[in-house]
Amino acid sequence: ERTGLTIDALSRCHRLVRIPANPAYSSLNLAAAVQVAAYELRLAALGVQAGEPVGLLHGNGVGFAIFVHAITRVGAMCVPFNARLTATEIGWQVRDAGVRAE
């Protein structure tokens, strides 16, 4: 971006987010930042409260890390579930951890 937001545009913002990025990988930084920000906004829209357990069923990879950070960023408690468990086993963990199902 060659120019930033104008003072007028900034004055209309409710929240400002600064995400440090590596200039060598600007598109990857942007993609990751968008995913995290979108997930945080989604959690906020669902009414996730600080300290509330949020279940995470995701395979290994970058996506897992993104979701863990997004969940903890909103102050919730990440409860990861092993993707190799059966639905019944995951159900037990959901109940035991107090994760609300929606």
N, CA, C and O atoms as CSV, one atom per row, in Angstrom:
chain,resi,resn,atom,element,x,y,z
A,1,GLU,N,N,0.840,-1.168,0.000
A,1,GLU,CA,C,0.000,0.000,0.000
A,1,GLU,C,C,0.884,1.229,0.000
A,1,GLU,O,O,1.773,1.358,0.842
A,2,ARG,N,N,0.654,2.114,-0.915
A,2,ARG,CA,C,1.485,3.321,-1.021
A,2,ARG,C,C,0.972,4.451,-0.145
A,2,ARG,O,O,1.746,5.307,0.282
A,3,THR,N,N,-0.307,4.461,0.119
A,3,THR,CA,C,-0.868,5.505,0.971
A,3,THR,C,C,-1.691,4.845,2.057
A,3,THR,O,O,-2.303,3.799,1.841
A,4,GLY,N,N,-1.700,5.450,3.202
A,4,GLY,CA,C,-2.495,4.929,4.309
A,4,GLY,C,C,-3.884,5.537,4.287
A,4,GLY,O,O,-4.261,6.226,3.339
A,5,LEU,N,N,-4.632,5.276,5.331
A,5,LEU,CA,C,-5.958,5.863,5.454
A,5,LEU,C,C,-5.833,7.338,5.797
A,5,LEU,O,O,-4.878,7.762,6.448
A,6,THR,N,N,-6.792,8.096,5.358
A,6,THR,CA,C,-6.810,9.519,5.700
A,6,THR,C,C,-7.216,9.675,7.161
A,6,THR,O,O,-7.766,8.750,7.759
A,7,ILE,N,N,-6.947,10.831,7.727
A,7,ILE,CA,C,-7.350,11.131,9.108
A,7,ILE,C,C,-8.870,10.997,9.230
A,7,ILE,O,O,-9.372,10.479,10.227
A,8,ASP,N,N,-9.593,11.460,8.225
A,8,ASP,CA,C,-11.057,11.369,8.243
A,8,ASP,C,C,-11.513,9.909,8.286
A,8,ASP,O,O,-12.414,9.555,9.047
A,9,ALA,N,N,-10.890,9.075,7.472
A,9,ALA,CA,C,-11.253,7.650,7.455
A,9,ALA,C,C,-10.923,6.991,8.793
A,9,ALA,O,O,-11.718,6.202,9.303
A,10,LEU,N,N,-9.763,7.302,9.366
A,10,LEU,CA,C,-9.380,6.734,10.655
A,10,LEU,C,C,-10.340,7.155,11.763
A,10,LEU,O,O,-10.619,6.378,12.676
A,11,SER,N,N,-10.843,8.379,11.682
A,11,SER,CA,C,-11.743,8.861,12.729
A,11,SER,C,C,-13.073,8.111,12.734
A,11,SER,O,O,-13.790,8.137,13.734
A,12,ARG,N,N,-13.412,7.443,11.628
A,12,ARG,CA,C,-14.665,6.682,11.554
A,12,ARG,C,C,-14.502,5.225,11.978
A,12,ARG,O,O,-15.487,4.491,12.048
A,13,CYS,N,N,-13.280,4.802,12.261
A,13,CYS,CA,C,-13.025,3.413,12.664
A,13,CYS,C,C,-13.397,3.191,14.119
A,13,CYS,O,O,-13.173,4.055,14.967
A,14,HIS,N,N,-13.964,2.033,14.401
A,14,HIS,CA,C,-14.270,1.654,15.779
A,14,HIS,C,C,-13.093,0.930,16.411
A,14,HIS,O,O,-12.853,1.068,17.610
A,15,ARG,N,N,-12.367,0.172,15.633
A,15,ARG,CA,C,-11.214,-0.582,16.120
A,15,ARG,C,C,-10.108,-0.497,15.074
A,15,ARG,O,O,-10.364,-0.590,13.874
A,16,LEU,N,N,-8.894,-0.321,15.540
A,16,LEU,CA,C,-7.741,-0.349,14.660
A,16,LEU,C,C,-6.923,-1.585,14.999
A,16,LEU,O,O,-6.705,-1.887,16.173
A,17,VAL,N,N,-6.476,-2.294,13.988
A,17,VAL,CA,C,-5.668,-3.489,14.188
A,17,VAL,C,C,-4.377,-3.307,13.422
A,17,VAL,O,O,-4.384,-2.994,12.232
A,18,ARG,N,N,-3.275,-3.505,14.112
A,18,ARG,CA,C,-1.975,-3.449,13.441
A,18,ARG,C,C,-1.396,-4.847,13.483
A,18,ARG,O,O,-1.215,-5.416,14.559
A,19,ILE,N,N,-1.108,-5.400,12.328
A,19,ILE,CA,C,-0.551,-6.741,12.235
A,19,ILE,C,C,0.824,-6.632,11.604
A,19,ILE,O,O,0.939,-6.346,10.412
A,20,PRO,N,N,1.893,-6.862,12.406
A,20,PRO,CA,C,3.237,-6.792,11.837
A,20,PRO,C,C,3.404,-7.848,10.743
A,20,PRO,O,O,2.879,-8.956,10.862
A,21,ALA,N,N,4.115,-7.514,9.706
A,21,ALA,CA,C,4.265,-8.433,8.582
A,21,ALA,C,C,5.698,-8.423,8.069
A,21,ALA,O,O,6.429,-7.449,8.247
A,22,ASN,N,N,6.081,-9.506,7.441
A,22,ASN,CA,C,7.383,-9.617,6.801
A,22,ASN,C,C,7.213,-9.168,5.352
A,22,ASN,O,O,6.474,-9.812,4.606
A,23,PRO,N,N,7.867,-8.091,4.926
A,23,PRO,CA,C,7.689,-7.585,3.560
A,23,PRO,C,C,8.019,-8.613,2.477
A,23,PRO,O,O,7.508,-8.514,1.361
A,24,ALA,N,N,8.855,-9.586,2.786
A,24,ALA,CA,C,9.217,-10.593,1.783
A,24,ALA,C,C,8.056,-11.528,1.464
A,24,ALA,O,O,8.041,-12.164,0.409
A,25,TYR,N,N,7.087,-11.614,2.369
A,25,TYR,CA,C,5.962,-12.537,2.183
A,25,TYR,C,C,4.640,-11.809,2.397
A,25,TYR,O,O,3.783,-12.293,3.136
A,26,SER,N,N,4.466,-10.682,1.777
A,26,SER,CA,C,3.300,-9.851,2.057
A,26,SER,C,C,1.965,-10.550,1.794
A,26,SER,O,O,1.025,-10.382,2.570
A,27,SER,N,N,1.865,-11.326,0.722
A,27,SER,CA,C,0.583,-11.972,0.450
A,27,SER,C,C,0.282,-13.069,1.469
A,27,SER,O,O,-0.875,-13.252,1.847
A,28,LEU,N,N,1.294,-13.796,1.916
A,28,LEU,CA,C,1.070,-14.821,2.935
A,28,LEU,C,C,0.697,-14.179,4.262
A,28,LEU,O,O,-0.186,-14.668,4.967
A,29,ASN,N,N,1.370,-13.079,4.605
A,29,ASN,CA,C,1.034,-12.372,5.835
A,29,ASN,C,C,-0.412,-11.893,5.798
A,29,ASN,O,O,-1.141,-12.018,6.781
A,30,LEU,N,N,-0.816,-11.350,4.671
A,30,LEU,CA,C,-2.172,-10.852,4.526
A,30,LEU,C,C,-3.178,-11.984,4.670
A,30,LEU,O,O,-4.177,-11.836,5.374
A,31,ALA,N,N,-2.930,-13.103,4.020
A,31,ALA,CA,C,-3.854,-14.227,4.086
A,31,ALA,C,C,-4.012,-14.724,5.522
A,31,ALA,O,O,-5.128,-14.977,5.975
A,32,ALA,N,N,-2.910,-14.861,6.225
A,32,ALA,CA,C,-2.975,-15.332,7.610
A,32,ALA,C,C,-3.686,-14.312,8.490
A,32,ALA,O,O,-4.508,-14.679,9.330
A,33,ALA,N,N,-3.378,-13.055,8.303
A,33,ALA,CA,C,-4.003,-12.014,9.107
A,33,ALA,C,C,-5.512,-11.971,8.871
A,33,ALA,O,O,-6.286,-11.809,9.814
A,34,VAL,N,N,-5.921,-12.115,7.628
A,34,VAL,CA,C,-7.347,-12.107,7.309
A,34,VAL,C,C,-8.046,-13.294,7.965
A,34,VAL,O,O,-9.135,-13.141,8.517
A,35,GLN,N,N,-7.436,-14.468,7.911
A,35,GLN,CA,C,-8.040,-15.647,8.532
A,35,GLN,C,C,-8.210,-15.449,10.028
A,35,GLN,O,O,-9.276,-15.728,10.577
A,36,VAL,N,N,-7.172,-14.973,10.685
A,36,VAL,CA,C,-7.238,-14.772,12.128
A,36,VAL,C,C,-8.281,-13.722,12.480
A,36,VAL,O,O,-9.108,-13.937,13.367
A,37,ALA,N,N,-8.247,-12.592,11.792
A,37,ALA,CA,C,-9.201,-11.526,12.083
A,37,ALA,C,C,-10.636,-11.975,11.835
A,37,ALA,O,O,-11.528,-11.673,12.628
A,38,ALA,N,N,-10.862,-12.691,10.743
A,38,ALA,CA,C,-12.208,-13.163,10.431
A,38,ALA,C,C,-12.706,-14.141,11.488
A,38,ALA,O,O,-13.865,-14.085,11.897
A,39,TYR,N,N,-11.833,-15.029,11.924
A,39,TYR,CA,C,-12.244,-15.995,12.936
A,39,TYR,C,C,-12.534,-15.306,14.266
A,39,TYR,O,O,-13.489,-15.660,14.958
A,40,GLU,N,N,-11.707,-14.322,14.623
A,40,GLU,CA,C,-11.952,-13.582,15.856
A,40,GLU,C,C,-13.288,-12.862,15.798
A,40,GLU,O,O,-14.039,-12.856,16.774
A,41,LEU,N,N,-13.584,-12.259,14.659
A,41,LEU,CA,C,-14.867,-11.579,14.506
A,41,LEU,C,C,-16.020,-12.570,14.595
A,41,LEU,O,O,-17.059,-12.264,15.181
A,42,ARG,N,N,-15.846,-13.742,14.024
A,42,ARG,CA,C,-16.889,-14.774,14.081
A,42,ARG,C,C,-17.118,-15.228,15.517
A,42,ARG,O,O,-18.264,-15.392,15.935
A,43,LEU,N,N,-16.043,-15.432,16.279
A,43,LEU,CA,C,-16.190,-15.823,17.680
A,43,LEU,C,C,-16.911,-14.740,18.464
A,43,LEU,O,O,-17.769,-15.033,19.296
A,44,ALA,N,N,-16.563,-13.490,18.197
A,44,ALA,CA,C,-17.218,-12.386,18.885
A,44,ALA,C,C,-18.709,-12.357,18.550
A,44,ALA,O,O,-19.534,-12.096,19.425
A,45,ALA,N,N,-19.056,-12.621,17.299
A,45,ALA,CA,C,-20.456,-12.633,16.878
A,45,ALA,C,C,-21.226,-13.766,17.538
A,45,ALA,O,O,-22.424,-13.639,17.788
A,46,LEU,N,N,-20.549,-14.872,17.821
A,46,LEU,CA,C,-21.198,-16.002,18.486
A,46,LEU,C,C,-21.333,-15.782,19.989
A,46,LEU,O,O,-21.964,-16.578,20.684
A,47,GLY,N,N,-20.744,-14.711,20.484
A,47,GLY,CA,C,-20.845,-14.419,21.907
A,47,GLY,C,C,-19.894,-15.228,22.765
A,47,GLY,O,O,-20.190,-15.491,23.931
A,48,VAL,N,N,-18.766,-15.625,22.219
A,48,VAL,CA,C,-17.784,-16.370,23.000
A,48,VAL,C,C,-17.222,-15.445,24.071
A,48,VAL,O,O,-16.768,-14.339,23.776
A,49,GLN,N,N,-17.258,-15.907,25.313
A,49,GLN,CA,C,-16.803,-15.110,26.444
A,49,GLN,C,C,-15.390,-15.485,26.848
A,49,GLN,O,O,-14.928,-16.591,26.565
A,50,ALA,N,N,-14.705,-14.567,27.509
A,50,ALA,CA,C,-13.364,-14.835,28.025
A,50,ALA,C,C,-13.426,-16.033,28.971
A,50,ALA,O,O,-14.302,-16.114,29.831
A,51,GLY,N,N,-12.487,-16.956,28.800
A,51,GLY,CA,C,-12.423,-18.143,29.641
A,51,GLY,C,C,-13.320,-19.286,29.199
A,51,GLY,O,O,-13.227,-20.388,29.740
A,52,GLU,N,N,-14.183,-19.042,28.229
A,52,GLU,CA,C,-15.097,-20.086,27.752
A,52,GLU,C,C,-14.339,-21.117,26.927
A,52,GLU,O,O,-13.514,-20.745,26.092
A,53,PRO,N,N,-14.602,-22.412,27.143
A,53,PRO,CA,C,-13.938,-23.429,26.330
A,53,PRO,C,C,-14.509,-23.464,24.910
A,53,PRO,O,O,-15.724,-23.506,24.717
A,54,VAL,N,N,-13.617,-23.446,23.932
A,54,VAL,CA,C,-14.006,-23.533,22.517
A,54,VAL,C,C,-13.305,-24.750,21.931
A,54,VAL,O,O,-12.077,-24.827,21.932
A,55,GLY,N,N,-14.087,-25.700,21.434
A,55,GLY,CA,C,-13.532,-26.921,20.859
A,55,GLY,C,C,-12.921,-26.676,19.493
A,55,GLY,O,O,-13.421,-25.873,18.705
A,56,LEU,N,N,-11.831,-27.380,19.225
A,56,LEU,CA,C,-11.147,-27.259,17.933
A,56,LEU,C,C,-10.843,-28.655,17.407
A,56,LEU,O,O,-10.050,-29.393,17.992
A,57,LEU,N,N,-11.477,-29.005,16.305
A,57,LEU,CA,C,-11.219,-30.275,15.625
A,57,LEU,C,C,-10.630,-29.929,14.270
A,57,LEU,O,O,-11.337,-29.491,13.362
A,58,HIS,N,N,-9.324,-30.131,14.145
A,58,HIS,CA,C,-8.617,-29.717,12.933
A,58,HIS,C,C,-7.402,-30.618,12.782
A,58,HIS,O,O,-6.793,-31.007,13.779
A,59,GLY,N,N,-7.047,-30.949,11.568
A,59,GLY,CA,C,-5.846,-31.743,11.324
A,59,GLY,C,C,-4.585,-30.945,11.623
A,59,GLY,O,O,-4.644,-29.753,11.925
A,60,ASN,N,N,-3.453,-31.616,11.536
A,60,ASN,CA,C,-2.179,-30.944,11.746
A,60,ASN,C,C,-1.915,-29.953,10.620
A,60,ASN,O,O,-2.319,-30.180,9.480
A,61,GLY,N,N,-1.248,-28.871,10.934
A,61,GLY,CA,C,-0.880,-27.904,9.907
A,61,GLY,C,C,-1.013,-26.485,10.393
A,61,GLY,O,O,-1.323,-26.233,11.558
A,62,VAL,N,N,-0.777,-25.567,9.490
A,62,VAL,CA,C,-0.808,-24.147,9.806
A,62,VAL,C,C,-2.192,-23.724,10.277
A,62,VAL,O,O,-2.314,-22.904,11.187
A,63,GLY,N,N,-3.222,-24.268,9.672
A,63,GLY,CA,C,-4.591,-23.919,10.060
A,63,GLY,C,C,-4.848,-24.151,11.533
A,63,GLY,O,O,-5.529,-23.360,12.185
A,64,PHE,N,N,-4.299,-25.243,12.059
A,64,PHE,CA,C,-4.466,-25.543,13.482
A,64,PHE,C,C,-3.888,-24.417,14.326
A,64,PHE,O,O,-4.532,-23.943,15.261
A,65,ALA,N,N,-2.686,-23.993,14.000
A,65,ALA,CA,C,-2.029,-22.913,14.752
A,65,ALA,C,C,-2.818,-21.614,14.646
A,65,ALA,O,O,-2.950,-20.882,15.628
A,66,ILE,N,N,-3.336,-21.331,13.472
A,66,ILE,CA,C,-4.117,-20.103,13.279
A,66,ILE,C,C,-5.336,-20.111,14.184
A,66,ILE,O,O,-5.627,-19.111,14.841
A,67,PHE,N,N,-6.057,-21.236,14.225
A,67,PHE,CA,C,-7.259,-21.303,15.050
A,67,PHE,C,C,-6.939,-21.255,16.537
A,67,PHE,O,O,-7.661,-20.612,17.300
A,68,VAL,N,N,-5.866,-21.924,16.965
A,68,VAL,CA,C,-5.471,-21.871,18.377
A,68,VAL,C,C,-5.211,-20.421,18.784
A,68,VAL,O,O,-5.692,-19.967,19.822
A,69,HIS,N,N,-4.448,-19.697,17.963
A,69,HIS,CA,C,-4.139,-18.308,18.290
A,69,HIS,C,C,-5.374,-17.424,18.250
A,69,HIS,O,O,-5.524,-16.531,19.084
A,70,ALA,N,N,-6.256,-17.658,17.295
A,70,ALA,CA,C,-7.473,-16.850,17.205
A,70,ALA,C,C,-8.371,-17.080,18.419
A,70,ALA,O,O,-8.930,-16.130,18.969
A,71,ILE,N,N,-8.508,-18.321,18.833
A,71,ILE,CA,C,-9.355,-18.641,19.991
A,71,ILE,C,C,-8.790,-18.000,21.251
A,71,ILE,O,O,-9.524,-17.377,22.019
A,72,THR,N,N,-7.490,-18.152,21.464
A,72,THR,CA,C,-6.896,-17.580,22.668
A,72,THR,C,C,-6.840,-16.059,22.605
A,72,THR,O,O,-6.865,-15.392,23.640
A,73,ARG,N,N,-6.766,-15.517,21.413
A,73,ARG,CA,C,-6.717,-14.057,21.249
A,73,ARG,C,C,-7.991,-13.395,21.769
A,73,ARG,O,O,-7.934,-12.284,22.295
A,74,VAL,N,N,-9.133,-14.055,21.631
A,74,VAL,CA,C,-10.382,-13.486,22.141
A,74,VAL,C,C,-10.588,-13.828,23.615
A,74,VAL,O,O,-11.630,-13.512,24.188
A,75,GLY,N,N,-9.595,-14.471,24.225
A,75,GLY,CA,C,-9.662,-14.763,25.653
A,75,GLY,C,C,-10.330,-16.072,26.007
A,75,GLY,O,O,-10.512,-16.385,27.183
A,76,ALA,N,N,-10.696,-16.840,24.992
A,76,ALA,CA,C,-11.341,-18.128,25.245
A,76,ALA,C,C,-10.275,-19.201,25.490
A,76,ALA,O,O,-9.085,-18.970,25.270
A,77,MET,N,N,-10.714,-20.359,25.942
A,77,MET,CA,C,-9.810,-21.467,26.217
A,77,MET,C,C,-9.938,-22.485,25.077
A,77,MET,O,O,-11.025,-23.007,24.827
A,78,CYS,N,N,-8.844,-22.760,24.402
A,78,CYS,CA,C,-8.857,-23.703,23.288
A,78,CYS,C,C,-8.839,-25.131,23.821
A,78,CYS,O,O,-7.990,-25.494,24.635
A,79,VAL,N,N,-9.790,-25.933,23.347
A,79,VAL,CA,C,-9.864,-27.349,23.706
A,79,VAL,C,C,-9.689,-28.155,22.417
A,79,VAL,O,O,-10.663,-28.409,21.707
A,80,PRO,N,N,-8.448,-28.559,22.113
A,80,PRO,CA,C,-8.214,-29.297,20.868
A,80,PRO,C,C,-8.680,-30.750,20.987
A,80,PRO,O,O,-8.467,-31.401,22.010
A,81,PHE,N,N,-9.310,-31.235,19.941
A,81,PHE,CA,C,-9.749,-32.627,19.877
A,81,PHE,C,C,-8.910,-33.364,18.846
A,81,PHE,O,O,-8.604,-32.829,17.780
A,82,ASN,N,N,-8.546,-34.578,19.166
A,82,ASN,CA,C,-7.753,-35.402,18.266
A,82,ASN,C,C,-8.632,-35.839,17.096
A,82,ASN,O,O,-9.684,-36.446,17.295
A,83,ALA,N,N,-8.198,-35.530,15.887
A,83,ALA,CA,C,-8.987,-35.842,14.689
A,83,ALA,C,C,-9.118,-37.341,14.444
A,83,ALA,O,O,-9.939,-37.760,13.628
A,84,ARG,N,N,-8.323,-38.157,15.140
A,84,ARG,CA,C,-8.403,-39.609,14.963
A,84,ARG,C,C,-9.422,-40.276,15.881
A,84,ARG,O,O,-9.658,-41.480,15.780
A,85,LEU,N,N,-10.024,-39.495,16.774
A,85,LEU,CA,C,-11.028,-40.066,17.676
A,85,LEU,C,C,-12.350,-40.279,16.948
A,85,LEU,O,O,-12.631,-39.644,15.932
A,86,THR,N,N,-13.143,-41.177,17.487
A,86,THR,CA,C,-14.484,-41.404,16.924
A,86,THR,C,C,-15.403,-40.265,17.361
A,86,THR,O,O,-15.076,-39.505,18.273
A,87,ALA,N,N,-16.547,-40.158,16.703
A,87,ALA,CA,C,-17.518,-39.127,17.070
A,87,ALA,C,C,-17.978,-39.306,18.515
A,87,ALA,O,O,-18.189,-38.319,19.221
A,88,THR,N,N,-18.134,-40.538,18.958
A,88,THR,CA,C,-18.548,-40.814,20.337
A,88,THR,C,C,-17.492,-40.320,21.322
A,88,THR,O,O,-17.822,-39.697,22.331
A,89,GLU,N,N,-16.220,-40.601,21.027
A,89,GLU,CA,C,-15.136,-40.165,21.909
A,89,GLU,C,C,-15.033,-38.643,21.965
A,89,GLU,O,O,-14.807,-38.065,23.029
A,90,ILE,N,N,-15.200,-38.005,20.813
A,90,ILE,CA,C,-15.171,-36.542,20.791
A,90,ILE,C,C,-16.352,-35.991,21.580
A,90,ILE,O,O,-16.218,-34.992,22.288
A,91,GLY,N,N,-17.498,-36.635,21.461
A,91,GLY,CA,C,-18.685,-36.226,22.226
A,91,GLY,C,C,-18.421,-36.247,23.727
A,91,GLY,O,O,-18.831,-35.335,24.444
A,92,TRP,N,N,-17.735,-37.287,24.203
A,92,TRP,CA,C,-17.385,-37.355,25.629
A,92,TRP,C,C,-16.521,-36.165,26.017
A,92,TRP,O,O,-16.740,-35.540,27.055
A,93,GLN,N,N,-15.534,-35.855,25.174
A,93,GLN,CA,C,-14.628,-34.749,25.479
A,93,GLN,C,C,-15.359,-33.400,25.450
A,93,GLN,O,O,-15.089,-32.525,26.272
A,94,VAL,N,N,-16.268,-33.243,24.515
A,94,VAL,CA,C,-17.050,-32.011,24.432
A,94,VAL,C,C,-17.821,-31.806,25.732
A,94,VAL,O,O,-17.815,-30.716,26.305
A,95,ARG,N,N,-18.483,-32.860,26.189
A,95,ARG,CA,C,-19.248,-32.761,27.437
A,95,ARG,C,C,-18.341,-32.525,28.640
A,95,ARG,O,O,-18.625,-31.671,29.480
A,96,ASP,N,N,-17.250,-33.285,28.721
A,96,ASP,CA,C,-16.333,-33.152,29.860
A,96,ASP,C,C,-15.693,-31.763,29.949
A,96,ASP,O,O,-15.472,-31.243,31.042
A,97,ALA,N,N,-15.400,-31.169,28.790
A,97,ALA,CA,C,-14.735,-29.865,28.765
A,97,ALA,C,C,-15.720,-28.699,28.905
A,97,ALA,O,O,-15.319,-27.556,29.124
A,98,GLY,N,N,-17.008,-29.007,28.776
A,98,GLY,CA,C,-18.006,-27.938,28.875
A,98,GLY,C,C,-18.112,-27.081,27.628
A,98,GLY,O,O,-18.534,-25.927,27.693
A,99,VAL,N,N,-17.726,-27.647,26.491
A,99,VAL,CA,C,-17.831,-26.925,25.217
A,99,VAL,C,C,-19.304,-26.889,24.818
A,99,VAL,O,O,-19.981,-27.918,24.806
A,100,ARG,N,N,-19.787,-25.703,24.497
A,100,ARG,CA,C,-21.203,-25.624,24.088
A,100,ARG,C,C,-21.310,-25.972,22.613
A,100,ARG,O,O,-20.493,-25.543,21.799
A,101,ALA,N,N,-22.306,-26.738,22.288
A,101,ALA,CA,C,-22.517,-27.164,20.898
A,101,ALA,C,C,-23.503,-26.214,20.238
A,101,ALA,O,O,-24.558,-25.905,20.794
A,102,GLU,N,N,-23.144,-25.756,19.044
A,102,GLU,CA,C,-24.035,-24.864,18.286
A,102,GLU,C,C,-24.122,-25.332,16.870
A,102,GLU,O,O,-24.820,-24.723,16.060
